[in-house]
Amino acid sequence: MRPRLVRPWHTLFVALLTATLLWLFVRGIDLRRTWDAIAEARPLWLLAAVGATLVTYLLRARRWLTLLSPLGRARFRTAFRTTVIGFTATYLLPLRPGEVLRAYLLARQEGFSAPATFATVVVERVLDLTVILVLFAASVPLVAADVTRNARLEADLRVACWGAAGLAAASLGALFFFAGHPDRLPRAAAWLARLLPARARTATLEVVRVFAEGLVIMRRPTQLLAAIGWTVLLWNSIALGIWFTSRALGLTCSFVDCFLVLAFLSVGVSLPTPGGLGGFQLFYSLAMTGFFGADPAVAAAAAIVLHAVSFVPVTLGGLVFMWSDGLTLTGLKVMRSTAEAAEGVKGS
């Protein structure tokens, strides 16, 4: 099977989006003061942030083992290495193939079903979204105490709190319901998909089929609750890395405040730029300056350092794991098509 080519318009769009986000990020910033703030960052706090990042990927691997357990016994070493390789592929390759590739690599090494393994990745994303919403909603009453100087801002935060809590409750309710009745999701999707054009209907039903398979895996309540627990620890570790880095640059937000920053970062990294470049920095700066009155130059410095802490160590680790496994970035690009065919995934 021939590897999928990246369309020129896609490359152009990503380049323009990245350039725009970076321009919005640096616009009006005193870059000399930003550089001085980076140079003055406290190394012990940065070392702690790197450690928190490592813990994050260890927790990702441990959670994945919980989701994979109905398929068989997977090795922690394999889950960790393929997770790191997958994130490296997402950061360095176009079209963000990491989630597809890490599922395929683990399934191949552990002898699992490729579609079922990919389905656990889909469930991971649902758990991530749900837990982020819950943590954000739970933190808003405490964060609001730090922004009471702005009554309108406090009111907006409380509205966002209720909205996030409602979405989280709906996500959890749907997850538990369909985990207990996995046959109902494809039936409901088939009924709704009648309104779509034939091509979109086929793609939608394929996605739902893979997702439903993942929910079959999660039919055991004990394992589902364990996966939720690991997800809570995972996002607390990510927030801890944000807090350590902010402290390294002299920013005084509290640990709880970092869940608000994390909600902003989740939007930034969802934008289709290489390694979240541009969106990560912009949305971190918006949160720190808009809610906590941080100096824009210092907030920009912290955004640059946090991006490096979050992406550079895992990328280097992934390249090392790839080298030891005889993999290359070019090889992973070719492998993507094979992985999608094995997992029944229609690429974008």
C-alpha positions in Angstrom: 0.0 0.0 0.0 1.3 3.4 -1.0 1.9 5.9 1.9 -0.6 8.8 1.9 0.8 11.9 0.5 0.4 15.2 2.4 -1.6 17.5 0.1 0.1 20.8 -0.7 -3.0 22.8 0.6 -2.7 21.0 3.9 1.0 21.9 4.3 0.2 25.5 3.3 -2.6 25.8 5.7 -0.5 24.4 8.6 2.3 26.8 7.8 0.0 29.8 7.6 -1.8 28.8 10.8 1.5 28.3 12.7 2.9 31.7 11.4 -0.3 33.5 12.4 -0.4 32.0 15.9 3.3 32.9 16.5 2.7 36.4 15.3 -0.2 36.8 17.7 2.0 35.4 20.4 5.0 37.8 19.9 2.9 40.8 18.9 3.5 43.6 21.4 6.0 41.6 23.5 9.4 43.1 24.5 11.5 40.2 23.3 14.6 41.4 25.1 12.8 41.2 28.4 11.4 37.8 27.4 14.9 36.5 26.8 16.2 38.0 30.1 13.4 36.2 31.9 14.3 32.9 30.3 18.0 33.4 31.2 17.0 34.0 34.8 14.8 30.9 35.1 15.5 28.9 38.3 17.0 25.5 37.2 15.8 23.4 40.1 12.2 24.3 39.3 12.8 23.5 35.7 14.3 20.1 36.7 11.2 19.4 38.7 9.0 20.3 35.7 11.0 17.8 33.5 10.5 15.2 36.2 6.7 15.9 36.2 6.7 15.4 32.4 8.4 12.0 32.8 5.8 11.0 35.4 3.1 12.0 33.0 4.2 9.5 30.3 4.7 6.8 32.9 1.1 7.4 34.0 -0.1 7.4 30.4 1.5 3.9 29.9 0.0 2.6 33.2 -3.5 3.8 32.3 -3.2 2.2 28.8 -2.3 -1.1 30.5 -5.6 -0.9 32.4 -7.5 -0.3 29.2 -5.7 -3.1 27.4 -6.1 -5.7 30.2 -9.2 -7.3 28.7 -7.2 -8.0 25.5 -4.4 -9.8 27.3 -1.3 -9.1 29.4 0.8 -6.4 27.8 4.3 -5.4 29.1 4.7 -2.0 30.7 7.9 -1.5 28.8 6.1 -1.9 25.5 3.2 0.4 26.5 5.7 3.1 27.6 8.0 2.9 24.6 5.1 2.9 22.1 3.4 5.8 23.9 6.6 7.9 23.7 7.1 7.0 20.0 3.5 7.8 19.2 3.8 11.3 20.8 7.1 11.9 19.0 5.4 11.0 15.7 2.5 13.3 16.4 5.0 16.2 17.1 7.3 15.6 14.1 5.1 14.2 11.3 2.3 15.8 9.4 -1.4 14.7 10.0 -0.6 13.7 13.6 -0.3 10.0 13.1 0.9 9.2 16.6 -2.3 7.7 18.0 -2.8 5.3 15.1 0.9 4.3 15.1 1.3 3.6 18.8 -1.7 1.4 18.8 -0.4 -0.5 15.8 3.1 -0.8 17.2 1.8 -2.2 20.5 -0.7 -4.6 18.8 2.1 -5.9 16.6 4.5 -6.5 19.5 2.0 -7.9 21.9 0.0 -10.0 19.4 -3.3 -8.1 20.1 -6.1 -7.2 17.7 -5.1 -3.9 16.0 -8.7 -2.5 15.9 -9.4 -3.4 19.5 -6.0 -1.8 20.6 -6.9 1.4 18.7 -10.3 1.4 20.3 -8.6 1.8 23.7 -6.9 4.9 22.4 -10.3 6.3 21.5 -11.5 5.6 25.0 -8.4 7.4 26.4 -9.4 10.6 24.6 -13.0 10.4 26.0 -11.5 10.0 29.5 -9.1 12.9 29.0 -11.9 15.2 27.9 -14.1 14.2 30.7 -11.4 14.6 33.4 -10.2 17.9 32.1 -13.8 19.3 32.3 -14.2 17.9 35.8 -10.9 19.3 37.1 -11.6 22.7 35.5 -15.1 22.8 37.0 -13.8 21.8 40.4 -11.1 24.4 40.3 -13.1 27.4 39.2 -14.5 28.4 42.6 -11.0 28.5 44.0 -9.5 30.2 40.9 -12.3 32.8 41.1 -10.9 33.9 44.4 -7.7 35.0 42.6 -9.5 37.1 40.0 -12.2 38.8 42.2 -10.6 42.1 41.2 -12.6 41.7 38.0 -16.3 41.0 38.7 -17.1 40.3 35.1 -14.3 37.9 34.8 -15.4 36.1 37.9 -19.0 35.8 36.6 -17.7 34.4 33.3 -15.6 31.8 35.1 -18.6 30.7 37.1 -20.7 30.3 33.9 -17.9 28.3 32.4 -17.7 26.2 35.6 -21.4 25.1 35.3 -21.0 24.5 31.6 -17.9 22.3 32.1 -19.6 20.4 34.9 -22.6 19.7 32.7 -20.5 18.5 29.8 -18.4 16.3 32.2 -21.5 14.8 33.7 -23.0 14.1 30.3 -19.7 12.5 29.1 -19.4 10.3 32.1 -23.1 9.3 31.9 -22.8 8.4 28.3 -19.6 6.5 28.8 -21.1 4.4 31.6 -24.3 3.9 29.7 -22.8 2.7 26.4 -20.1 0.7 28.2 -23.0 -1.3 29.7 -24.9 -1.4 26.5 -22.3 -1.3 23.7 -24.8 -2.6 21.0 -26.9 0.6 21.3 -24.3 3.0 20.1 -24.0 1.6 16.6 -27.8 1.3 16.3 -28.3 4.9 17.3 -25.5 6.1 15.0 -27.0 4.2 12.1 -30.3 5.9 12.7 -28.8 9.3 12.9 -26.5 8.7 9.9 -29.4 8.4 7.6 -29.4 12.2 7.4 -25.9 12.3 6.1 -24.5 11.9 2.5 -23.4 8.4 1.7 -19.7 9.1 2.0 -20.0 10.9 5.3 -22.4 8.2 6.5 -19.9 5.4 5.8 -17.0 7.3 7.5 -19.2 8.1 10.6 -20.4 4.5 11.0 -16.8 3.3 10.8 -15.7 5.6 13.5 -18.6 4.6 15.7 -17.8 0.9 15.1 -14.3 1.3 16.3 -15.4 3.4 19.3 -18.1 0.8 20.2 -15.4 -1.9 20.2 -13.5 0.1 22.7 -16.6 0.4 24.9 -16.9 -3.4 24.8 -13.4 -3.5 26.3 -14.6 -1.1 29.1 -17.7 -3.0 30.1 -16.0 -3.9 33.4 -16.8 -1.1 35.9 -13.8 -1.8 38.1 -11.4 -1.3 35.2 -13.3 1.8 34.0 -13.0 3.4 37.4 -9.3 2.5 37.6 -8.7 4.1 34.2 -10.5 7.2 35.4 -8.3 7.3 38.5 -5.1 7.0 36.5 -6.5 9.8 34.2 -7.0 12.1 37.2 -3.4 11.4 38.4 -2.2 12.0 34.8 -3.7 15.5 34.5 -2.6 16.5 38.0 0.9 15.6 36.9 0.6 17.8 33.8 -0.8 20.6 36.0 2.2 20.2 38.3 4.6 20.6 35.4 2.8 23.8 34.5 3.1 25.0 38.1 6.8 24.1 38.4 7.6 26.0 35.2 5.6 29.0 36.1 7.4 29.2 39.5 10.8 28.8 37.7 10.0 32.1 35.8 8.7 33.9 38.9 5.0 33.7 38.1 2.9 33.3 41.3 -0.2 31.4 40.2 -1.3 28.6 42.6 -1.4 24.9 41.7 -5.2 25.1 41.4 -4.9 28.0 39.0 -3.0 25.7 36.7 -6.2 23.8 35.9 -7.5 27.0 34.3 -4.3 27.4 32.4 -4.5 23.7 31.4 -8.0 24.2 29.9 -6.6 27.0 27.7 -3.6 24.9 26.7 -5.9 22.1 25.7 -7.4 24.4 23.1 -4.0 25.6 22.0 -2.5 22.1 21.4 -5.7 21.0 19.6 -4.8 23.3 16.7 -3.1 21.4 13.9 0.4 22.9 14.1 3.7 20.9 14.5 4.1 20.1 18.2 1.5 22.6 19.2 3.8 25.4 18.1 2.2 28.8 18.3 -1.1 27.7 19.8 0.6 26.4 22.9 2.5 29.6 23.6 -0.4 31.9 22.7 -3.0 30.3 24.9 -0.7 29.9 27.8 0.1 33.6 27.6 -3.6 34.5 27.2 -4.5 32.6 30.4 -1.6 34.1 32.5 -2.0 37.7 31.4 -5.8 37.7 31.2 -6.7 36.0 34.4 -3.7 36.5 36.7 -2.2 39.8 35.5 1.2 38.4 34.6 3.7 40.6 32.8 3.3 39.8 29.1 7.1 39.4 28.6 7.5 37.1 31.5 4.3 35.1 30.5 5.8 34.7 27.0 9.1 33.5 28.5 7.2 30.9 30.6 5.2 29.8 27.6 8.4 29.2 25.6 10.1 27.3 28.4 7.0 25.3 29.2 6.7 24.3 25.6 10.3 23.1 25.5 9.8 21.2 28.8 6.6 19.5 27.5 7.8 18.6 24.1 11.7 18.3 23.9 12.4 15.5 26.4 9.7 13.2 25.1 10.7 13.9 21.5 14.3 13.0 22.2 13.2 9.9 24.2 11.0 8.9 21.3 13.9 9.3 18.8 16.1 7.1 21.0 13.4 4.4 21.3 12.9 4.5 17.5 16.6 4.1 16.9 16.8 1.2 19.2 13.8 -0.5 17.5 15.1 0.2 14.0 12.4 2.7 13.2 12.8 6.0 11.3 10.4 9.0 10.8 10.2 8.1 7.1 9.4 4.5 8.0 6.6 5.7 10.4 5.1 7.8 7.6 4.9 4.7 5.4 3.7 2.6 8.3 0.7 4.9 8.9 -1.3 3.6 5.9 -0.6 0.0 7.0 -1.7 0.8 10.5 -4.9 2.5 9.4 -5.8 -0.5 7.2 -5.1 -2.9 10.1 -7.2 -0.8 12.5 -10.1 0.0 10.2 -9.5 3.7 10.5 -10.3 6.1 7.7 -7.5 8.8 7.8 -8.2 12.5 7.1 
